[in-house]
Amino acid sequence: MLRQGLYVVRGLYRDGLKLTRLAGQQSFNRAHLPASYCHQPLGVRALTMSSWPFSSPSRDYSLPNESWSPEMQKLYDHYNALCEVEEDGEKKRGAWRKLPSYNRTLKYATGGRCLSKLMQAKARLFTRNIEEPGAGFEYVVFLNKPEKSCVCVFQAGHLLEGPPGHVHGGAIATMIDSVTGTLATYLSGPVMTANLNMNYRSPIPLGSVVLVHCALEKVEGRKTFLSCRVTSSDGAKLHTEATGLFVAINVGHLFGA
């Protein structure tokens, strides 16, 4: 059963690559499609067919909820306002972009529901597996692709305690890995974490709101180097600083292809 499921995943991945190459051409017709996809609607065939991969209705965990503090909401509104600019009386897309956040990215990618059922159907993203609002990781990421940077507004819940009344160092490392990895992915495509170096400067009180700032340092072949700083919401206090190395991968490796 497991072997059969792996073959299906490999087939989906190979067919997805074929469709991606065809989509890059000026035109293609149904006759060019792999036989295994001819009975399906065009919109649900491959992870890589959409310019923006998330296409099915889903819960975006990065939207405001009742657990957010006024400070968290204020910072969200500030960065969200930067996502639009007004030029000549018209609103246009700004340099900043709010990124959606799901409890399993694969599930909400085009064609990913089938893969999600085949590959550890009960799996959930580590930072989004607590259903109680405000109990764990409450965060939202804003990307500035022209500047090759991003900022995350993070509010730590009571289930993330390490030292009494403060956030566990592993939870802080998780957020740094998640945010730097997100930026590396948008800049370099699919990546895996190769190295993280962190220096903890001051503890973060539970329930407080901090900013996680990440920026590109350099790219060397398949390697993407980033820096990261976790500060108080006003930027006056440094909590943690880190550097990360991410290596570009062939996504087929995740599927055993």
C-alpha positions in Angstrom: 0.0 0.0 0.0 2.8 2.4 1.0 4.7 1.5 -2.2 1.7 2.1 -4.3 1.1 5.5 -2.7 4.7 6.4 -3.4 4.4 5.5 -7.1 1.3 7.8 -7.3 3.2 10.7 -5.7 6.1 10.2 -8.1 3.7 10.2 -11.0 2.0 13.3 -9.8 5.3 15.1 -9.5 6.6 13.9 -12.9 3.3 15.0 -14.6 3.5 18.3 -12.7 6.9 19.0 -14.2 5.6 18.1 -17.7 2.7 20.5 -17.3 5.0 23.2 -16.0 7.1 22.9 -19.1 4.0 23.0 -21.3 2.7 26.0 -19.4 5.9 27.9 -20.3 5.1 27.6 -24.0 2.8 30.1 -25.7 0.1 27.6 -26.2 -0.7 24.0 -25.6 -3.8 21.8 -26.1 -5.4 18.9 -24.2 -3.8 16.4 -26.5 -0.4 17.3 -24.9 -1.5 16.5 -21.4 -0.3 13.3 -19.6 -2.9 10.5 -19.9 -3.4 10.3 -16.2 -4.6 13.9 -16.1 -6.9 13.9 -19.1 -10.0 13.1 -17.0 -9.4 16.0 -14.5 -10.1 19.7 -14.7 -7.2 21.8 -15.8 -7.1 23.8 -12.6 -6.3 20.9 -10.2 -3.5 19.0 -11.9 -0.2 20.1 -10.6 1.3 22.0 -7.7 3.2 24.2 -10.1 0.5 25.3 -12.5 -0.7 28.4 -10.7 1.3 31.6 -10.5 0.2 31.8 -6.9 -0.1 28.2 -5.6 -2.8 28.6 -3.0 -6.1 28.3 -4.8 -8.7 26.5 -2.6 -10.7 28.0 0.3 -8.9 27.6 3.5 -8.3 29.2 6.9 -5.6 31.8 6.9 -4.1 31.6 10.4 -2.3 34.9 10.0 -5.5 37.0 10.1 -6.4 38.9 13.2 -8.3 37.0 15.9 -9.7 37.8 19.4 -6.4 36.7 21.1 -4.4 39.5 19.5 -3.3 42.3 21.8 -3.9 45.9 20.7 -0.2 46.2 20.0 -0.3 43.1 17.7 -3.3 44.6 15.9 -1.6 48.0 15.6 1.5 46.5 14.0 -0.6 44.4 11.7 -2.5 47.4 10.5 0.7 49.4 10.0 2.4 46.8 7.7 -0.9 45.9 6.0 -1.3 49.5 5.0 2.1 49.4 3.3 0.8 46.7 0.9 -1.1 49.3 -1.0 0.1 52.7 -2.2 -1.8 55.6 -3.9 -0.6 57.0 -7.1 -2.5 59.6 -9.1 -5.6 59.0 -7.1 -5.5 55.2 -7.7 -4.5 52.5 -5.2 -1.8 50.2 -6.4 0.1 47.3 -5.0 3.0 48.4 -2.8 6.4 46.8 -2.2 5.1 44.9 0.9 2.9 41.8 0.7 1.2 40.0 3.5 1.8 36.2 3.2 -1.0 33.8 4.1 -0.3 31.0 6.6 -2.0 27.6 6.7 -1.8 24.6 9.0 -0.5 22.6 6.1 0.8 24.3 3.0 0.7 21.1 0.8 -3.0 20.7 1.5 -3.9 24.1 0.0 -1.7 24.1 -3.0 -3.3 23.4 -6.4 -3.6 19.6 -6.6 -2.2 19.2 -3.1 -5.2 17.7 -1.5 -4.5 14.3 -3.0 -0.8 14.5 -2.0 -1.8 15.6 1.5 -3.9 12.4 1.9 -1.1 10.2 0.6 1.7 11.8 2.6 1.1 11.7 6.4 -2.6 12.9 6.3 -2.6 13.9 10.0 0.5 16.0 9.6 0.3 19.7 10.5 2.7 22.6 10.3 4.5 22.8 13.7 3.7 26.5 14.3 0.0 26.1 13.3 -1.0 22.9 15.2 -2.6 24.6 18.2 -6.3 25.4 17.5 -6.8 27.6 20.6 -6.3 31.2 19.5 -3.4 32.9 21.4 -2.2 29.7 23.1 0.8 29.1 20.9 2.4 30.9 17.9 0.4 34.0 16.8 2.2 35.6 13.9 2.0 37.2 10.5 4.7 37.7 7.9 5.1 40.6 5.5 7.5 40.3 2.6 9.3 43.1 0.8 10.7 41.3 -2.2 12.4 44.4 -3.9 14.3 44.9 -0.7 14.9 41.2 -0.2 13.6 41.4 3.4 10.6 40.5 5.5 9.2 41.2 8.9 7.2 39.0 11.2 4.9 40.3 14.0 5.0 37.6 16.6 2.9 37.2 19.8 3.9 34.2 22.0 1.2 32.3 23.8 1.2 30.7 27.3 2.0 27.2 25.9 5.4 28.4 24.7 6.8 28.9 28.2 10.5 28.1 29.0 11.8 30.1 31.9 8.9 31.0 34.2 6.9 33.7 32.5 9.1 33.8 29.4 9.2 32.3 26.0 11.2 29.0 25.5 14.4 29.4 23.5 13.3 26.6 21.2 10.1 28.5 20.3 12.2 31.5 19.4 14.5 29.4 17.3 11.4 27.9 15.6 10.1 31.4 14.6 13.6 32.4 13.3 13.8 29.2 11.3 10.3 29.7 9.9 10.6 33.4 9.0 14.1 33.1 7.5 13.1 30.0 5.6 10.1 31.8 4.2 12.2 34.6 2.9 14.8 32.2 1.5 12.0 30.3 -0.3 10.6 33.4 -1.9 14.0 34.5 -3.1 15.6 31.2 -4.1 12.8 28.7 -4.6 12.4 25.5 -2.5 15.1 25.4 0.2 16.1 23.4 3.3 17.7 24.8 6.4 21.4 23.9 6.5 22.6 26.0 9.4 21.2 28.4 12.1 23.4 30.4 14.5 21.7 32.2 17.3 22.7 34.5 20.1 20.0 35.1 22.8 20.4 38.6 24.2 17.4 39.1 26.5 14.3 36.9 27.3 10.9 37.5 25.8 8.0 37.8 28.2 5.0 35.5 27.4 2.2 37.4 25.7 4.5 40.2 24.5 4.7 41.2 20.9 8.1 41.2 19.1 9.3 41.8 15.5 11.4 39.3 13.6 13.4 41.2 10.9 15.1 39.1 8.2 17.2 40.2 5.3 19.3 38.6 2.5 23.0 38.8 3.0 24.3 37.0 -0.1 23.6 34.1 -2.5 26.4 31.7 -3.6 25.2 29.1 -6.1 22.6 27.0 -4.3 23.3 28.6 -0.9 21.3 31.5 0.4 22.6 33.4 3.5 20.3 35.5 5.7 20.5 37.6 8.9 17.8 37.9 11.5 17.0 40.1 14.5 14.3 39.7 17.0 13.5 43.0 18.7 10.8 44.6 20.9 7.9 46.1 18.9 9.5 49.5 19.0 12.9 48.2 18.0 14.6 49.5 21.1 15.4 46.2 22.7 17.3 43.3 21.0 16.1 39.9 22.1 17.9 37.5 19.7 20.1 37.8 16.6 20.8 35.0 14.2 22.3 34.0 10.8 21.0 31.3 8.6 22.1 29.2 5.6 19.6 27.6 3.3 20.3 25.3 0.4 18.2 25.1 -2.7 16.7 21.6 -3.3 14.9 19.7 -6.1 11.4 19.5 -4.7 11.2 16.0 -6.2 13.5 14.7 -3.4 10.7 15.3 -0.9 8.5 12.9 -3.0 11.2 10.3 -3.5 11.5 11.2 -7.2 
